Amino acid sequence: MLVIDPSARISALADIEDSVRGSRIVVGAHSVIDSFVKIKPAGGSGDLLIGEHVVINSGCVLYTGQGIRIGKHVAIAANCTFAPVNHAYQDRSRLIMEQGFLPGKGGIVIEDDVWIGANCVLLDGAVLRHGCVVGAGSIVRGELAAYTVYAGQPLRAVGERS
């Protein structure tokens, strides 16, 4: 089920697939989904909930999987992938593509006022608390505390030498 607020702007070149499993895709007021964004219900029956004033830039791919919740005033730069889903692969007697999916880790949660840089990958279980900044090219698979600046590697305290 697709629910798009009338004030949201969806590019004619975006590709939003409706779910055949009953997942909801909700786009909030004044949000923007740019050209060549792909939204695909796959790997679970989770909902994609996009809050108000969210911008998803060109080339992003969002699989609904175990669900994605995006808060308000979130900026997502180009070419990011959100994958709240995990393929099963343990049965060596069967092809991976035949094994389905593993139980989820809670989907992806992005709170309000978050900025995600270009080419980031967010995996199942990623939680970005209020005010986070995720640097370009980062992979996130766990929780980032509020107002954390994350660049894909352990952060150092100000003045700390490597």
Contacts in CASP RR format, 6 or more apart in sequence:
PFRMAT RR
TARGET T0000
AUTHOR 0000-0000-0000
METHOD contacts of the structure
MODEL  1
MLVIDPSARISALADIEDSVRGSRIVVGAHSVIDSFVKIKPAGGSGDLLI
GEHVVINSGCVLYTGQGIRIGKHVAIAANCTFAPVNHAYQDRSRLIMEQG
FLPGKGGIVIEDDVWIGANCVLLDGAVLRHGCVVGAGSIVRGELAAYTVY
AGQPLRAVGERS
1 18 0 8 1.000
1 19 0 8 1.000
1 22 0 8 1.000
1 23 0 8 1.000
1 24 0 8 1.000
1 25 0 8 1.000
2 16 0 8 1.000
2 18 0 8 1.000
2 25 0 8 1.000
3 24 0 8 1.000
3 25 0 8 1.000
3 26 0 8 1.000
3 27 0 8 1.000
4 10 0 8 1.000
4 26 0 8 1.000
4 27 0 8 1.000
4 28 0 8 1.000
5 27 0 8 1.000
5 28 0 8 1.000
5 29 0 8 1.000
5 30 0 8 1.000
5 31 0 8 1.000
5 52 0 8 1.000
7 29 0 8 1.000
7 30 0 8 1.000
8 27 0 8 1.000
8 28 0 8 1.000
8 29 0 8 1.000
8 30 0 8 1.000
8 31 0 8 1.000
8 32 0 8 1.000
8 33 0 8 1.000
9 31 0 8 1.000
9 32 0 8 1.000
9 33 0 8 1.000
10 16 0 8 1.000
10 27 0 8 1.000
10 32 0 8 1.000
10 33 0 8 1.000
11 33 0 8 1.000
11 34 0 8 1.000
11 35 0 8 1.000
11 36 0 8 1.000
11 37 0 8 1.000
13 35 0 8 1.000
13 36 0 8 1.000
14 33 0 8 1.000
14 34 0 8 1.000
14 35 0 8 1.000
14 36 0 8 1.000
14 37 0 8 1.000
14 38 0 8 1.000
14 39 0 8 1.000
15 36 0 8 1.000
15 37 0 8 1.000
15 38 0 8 1.000
15 39 0 8 1.000
16 25 0 8 1.000
16 33 0 8 1.000
16 37 0 8 1.000
16 39 0 8 1.000
17 39 0 8 1.000
17 40 0 8 1.000
17 41 0 8 1.000
18 25 0 8 1.000
18 41 0 8 1.000
19 25 0 8 1.000
19 41 0 8 1.000
19 45 0 8 1.000
19 64 0 8 1.000
20 41 0 8 1.000
21 41 0 8 1.000
21 44 0 8 1.000
21 45 0 8 1.000
22 41 0 8 1.000
22 45 0 8 1.000
23 41 0 8 1.000
23 44 0 8 1.000
23 45 0 8 1.000
23 46 0 8 1.000
23 47 0 8 1.000
23 48 0 8 1.000
23 64 0 8 1.000
23 65 0 8 1.000
23 67 0 8 1.000
24 47 0 8 1.000
24 48 0 8 1.000
24 49 0 8 1.000
25 39 0 8 1.000
25 41 0 8 1.000
25 47 0 8 1.000
25 48 0 8 1.000
25 64 0 8 1.000
26 47 0 8 1.000
26 48 0 8 1.000
26 49 0 8 1.000
26 50 0 8 1.000
26 51 0 8 1.000
27 33 0 8 1.000
27 50 0 8 1.000
27 51 0 8 1.000
28 50 0 8 1.000
28 51 0 8 1.000
28 52 0 8 1.000
28 54 0 8 1.000
29 51 0 8 1.000
29 52 0 8 1.000
29 53 0 8 1.000
30 52 0 8 1.000
30 53 0 8 1.000
31 50 0 8 1.000
31 51 0 8 1.000
31 52 0 8 1.000
31 53 0 8 1.000
31 54 0 8 1.000
31 55 0 8 1.000
31 56 0 8 1.000
32 54 0 8 1.000
32 55 0 8 1.000
32 56 0 8 1.000
33 39 0 8 1.000
33 50 0 8 1.000
33 56 0 8 1.000
34 55 0 8 1.000
34 56 0 8 1.000
34 57 0 8 1.000
34 58 0 8 1.000
34 59 0 8 1.000
34 60 0 8 1.000
34 78 0 8 1.000
35 58 0 8 1.000
35 59 0 8 1.000
36 58 0 8 1.000
36 59 0 8 1.000
37 56 0 8 1.000
37 57 0 8 1.000
37 58 0 8 1.000
37 59 0 8 1.000
37 60 0 8 1.000
37 61 0 8 1.000
37 62 0 8 1.000
38 59 0 8 1.000
38 60 0 8 1.000
38 61 0 8 1.000
38 62 0 8 1.000
39 48 0 8 1.000
39 62 0 8 1.000
39 64 0 8 1.000
40 61 0 8 1.000
40 62 0 8 1.000
40 63 0 8 1.000
40 64 0 8 1.000
41 48 0 8 1.000
41 63 0 8 1.000
41 64 0 8 1.000
41 65 0 8 1.000
42 63 0 8 1.000
42 64 0 8 1.000
42 65 0 8 1.000
42 85 0 8 1.000
43 63 0 8 1.000
43 64 0 8 1.000
43 65 0 8 1.000
43 66 0 8 1.000
43 85 0 8 1.000
43 100 0 8 1.000
43 101 0 8 1.000
44 64 0 8 1.000
44 65 0 8 1.000
44 66 0 8 1.000
44 67 0 8 1.000
44 85 0 8 1.000
44 101 0 8 1.000
45 64 0 8 1.000
45 65 0 8 1.000
46 64 0 8 1.000
46 65 0 8 1.000
46 66 0 8 1.000
46 67 0 8 1.000
46 68 0 8 1.000
46 84 0 8 1.000
46 107 0 8 1.000
47 64 0 8 1.000
47 67 0 8 1.000
47 68 0 8 1.000
47 69 0 8 1.000
48 62 0 8 1.000
48 64 0 8 1.000
48 67 0 8 1.000
48 68 0 8 1.000
48 70 0 8 1.000
49 68 0 8 1.000
49 69 0 8 1.000
49 70 0 8 1.000
49 71 0 8 1.000
50 56 0 8 1.000
50 70 0 8 1.000
50 71 0 8 1.000
51 70 0 8 1.000
51 71 0 8 1.000
51 72 0 8 1.000
51 74 0 8 1.000
52 71 0 8 1.000
52 72 0 8 1.000
52 73 0 8 1.000
53 72 0 8 1.000
53 73 0 8 1.000
53 74 0 8 1.000
54 70 0 8 1.000
54 71 0 8 1.000
54 72 0 8 1.000
54 73 0 8 1.000
54 74 0 8 1.000
54 75 0 8 1.000
54 76 0 8 1.000
55 74 0 8 1.000
55 75 0 8 1.000
55 76 0 8 1.000
56 62 0 8 1.000
56 76 0 8 1.000
57 76 0 8 1.000
57 77 0 8 1.000
57 78 0 8 1.000
57 118 0 8 1.000
58 78 0 8 1.000
58 79 0 8 1.000
59 78 0 8 1.000
59 79 0 8 1.000
59 80 0 8 1.000
60 76 0 8 1.000
60 78 0 8 1.000
60 79 0 8 1.000
60 80 0 8 1.000
60 81 0 8 1.000
60 82 0 8 1.000
61 80 0 8 1.000
61 81 0 8 1.000
61 82 0 8 1.000
62 68 0 8 1.000
62 81 0 8 1.000
62 82 0 8 1.000
63 82 0 8 1.000
63 83 0 8 1.000
63 84 0 8 1.000
63 85 0 8 1.000
64 84 0 8 1.000
65 83 0 8 1.000
65 84 0 8 1.000
65 85 0 8 1.000
65 101 0 8 1.000
65 107 0 8 1.000
65 124 0 8 1.000
66 84 0 8 1.000
66 85 0 8 1.000
66 104 0 8 1.000
66 105 0 8 1.000
66 106 0 8 1.000
66 107 0 8 1.000
66 124 0 8 1.000
67 84 0 8 1.000
67 106 0 8 1.000
67 107 0 8 1.000
67 108 0 8 1.000
68 82 0 8 1.000
68 84 0 8 1.000
68 107 0 8 1.000
68 108 0 8 1.000
68 109 0 8 1.000
68 110 0 8 1.000
69 108 0 8 1.000
69 109 0 8 1.000
69 110 0 8 1.000
70 76 0 8 1.000
70 110 0 8 1.000
71 110 0 8 1.000
71 111 0 8 1.000
71 112 0 8 1.000
71 114 0 8 1.000
72 112 0 8 1.000
72 113 0 8 1.000
73 112 0 8 1.000
73 113 0 8 1.000
74 110 0 8 1.000
74 112 0 8 1.000
74 113 0 8 1.000
74 114 0 8 1.000
74 115 0 8 1.000
74 116 0 8 1.000
75 114 0 8 1.000
75 115 0 8 1.000
75 116 0 8 1.000
76 116 0 8 1.000
76 117 0 8 1.000
77 115 0 8 1.000
77 116 0 8 1.000
77 117 0 8 1.000
77 118 0 8 1.000
77 119 0 8 1.000
77 120 0 8 1.000
77 136 0 8 1.000
78 118 0 8 1.000
78 119 0 8 1.000
79 118 0 8 1.000
79 119 0 8 1.000
80 116 0 8 1.000
80 117 0 8 1.000
80 118 0 8 1.000
80 119 0 8 1.000
80 120 0 8 1.000
80 121 0 8 1.000
80 122 0 8 1.000
81 120 0 8 1.000
81 121 0 8 1.000
81 122 0 8 1.000
82 108 0 8 1.000
82 122 0 8 1.000
83 121 0 8 1.000
83 122 0 8 1.000
83 123 0 8 1.000
83 124 0 8 1.000
84 104 0 8 1.000
84 105 0 8 1.000
84 106 0 8 1.000
84 107 0 8 1.000
84 108 0 8 1.000
84 122 0 8 1.000
84 123 0 8 1.000
84 124 0 8 1.000
84 125 0 8 1.000
84 126 0 8 1.000
85 101 0 8 1.000
85 104 0 8 1.000
85 124 0 8 1.000
86 101 0 8 1.000
86 102 0 8 1.000
86 104 0 8 1.000
86 105 0 8 1.000
86 124 0 8 1.000
87 96 0 8 1.000
87 99 0 8 1.000
87 100 0 8 1.000
87 101 0 8 1.000
87 102 0 8 1.000
88 96 0 8 1.000
88 99 0 8 1.000
88 100 0 8 1.000
88 101 0 8 1.000
88 102 0 8 1.000
89 96 0 8 1.000
89 99 0 8 1.000
90 99 0 8 1.000
91 99 0 8 1.000
104 124 0 8 1.000
104 125 0 8 1.000
105 124 0 8 1.000
105 125 0 8 1.000
106 124 0 8 1.000
106 125 0 8 1.000
107 124 0 8 1.000
107 125 0 8 1.000
107 126 0 8 1.000
108 122 0 8 1.000
108 123 0 8 1.000
108 124 0 8 1.000
108 125 0 8 1.000
108 126 0 8 1.000
108 127 0 8 1.000
109 125 0 8 1.000
109 126 0 8 1.000
109 127 0 8 1.000
109 128 0 8 1.000
110 116 0 8 1.000
110 122 0 8 1.000
110 128 0 8 1.000
111 128 0 8 1.000
111 129 0 8 1.000
111 130 0 8 1.000
111 131 0 8 1.000
111 132 0 8 1.000
111 146 0 8 1.000
112 130 0 8 1.000
112 131 0 8 1.000
113 130 0 8 1.000
113 131 0 8 1.000
114 128 0 8 1.000
114 130 0 8 1.000
114 131 0 8 1.000
114 132 0 8 1.000
114 133 0 8 1.000
114 134 0 8 1.000
115 131 0 8 1.000
115 132 0 8 1.000
115 133 0 8 1.000
115 134 0 8 1.000
116 122 0 8 1.000
116 128 0 8 1.000
116 134 0 8 1.000
116 135 0 8 1.000
117 134 0 8 1.000
117 135 0 8 1.000
117 136 0 8 1.000
117 137 0 8 1.000
117 138 0 8 1.000
118 136 0 8 1.000
118 137 0 8 1.000
119 136 0 8 1.000
119 137 0 8 1.000
120 134 0 8 1.000
120 135 0 8 1.000
120 136 0 8 1.000
120 137 0 8 1.000
120 138 0 8 1.000
120 139 0 8 1.000
120 140 0 8 1.000
121 137 0 8 1.000
121 138 0 8 1.000
121 139 0 8 1.000
121 140 0 8 1.000
122 128 0 8 1.000
122 140 0 8 1.000
122 141 0 8 1.000
123 139 0 8 1.000
123 140 0 8 1.000
123 141 0 8 1.000
123 142 0 8 1.000
124 141 0 8 1.000
125 141 0 8 1.000
125 142 0 8 1.000
125 143 0 8 1.000
126 140 0 8 1.000
126 141 0 8 1.000
126 142 0 8 1.000
126 143 0 8 1.000
127 142 0 8 1.000
127 143 0 8 1.000
127 144 0 8 1.000
128 134 0 8 1.000
128 140 0 8 1.000
128 143 0 8 1.000
128 144 0 8 1.000
129 143 0 8 1.000
129 144 0 8 1.000
129 145 0 8 1.000
129 146 0 8 1.000
129 147 0 8 1.000
129 148 0 8 1.000
130 146 0 8 1.000
130 147 0 8 1.000
131 146 0 8 1.000
131 147 0 8 1.000
132 144 0 8 1.000
132 145 0 8 1.000
132 146 0 8 1.000
132 147 0 8 1.000
132 148 0 8 1.000
132 149 0 8 1.000
132 150 0 8 1.000
133 148 0 8 1.000
133 149 0 8 1.000
133 150 0 8 1.000
134 140 0 8 1.000
134 144 0 8 1.000
134 150 0 8 1.000
134 152 0 8 1.000
135 149 0 8 1.000
135 150 0 8 1.000
135 151 0 8 1.000
135 152 0 8 1.000
137 152 0 8 1.000
138 150 0 8 1.000
138 151 0 8 1.000
138 152 0 8 1.000
139 152 0 8 1.000
140 150 0 8 1.000
140 152 0 8 1.000
144 150 0 8 1.000
148 155 0 8 1.000
149 155 0 8 1.000
156 162 0 8 1.000
END
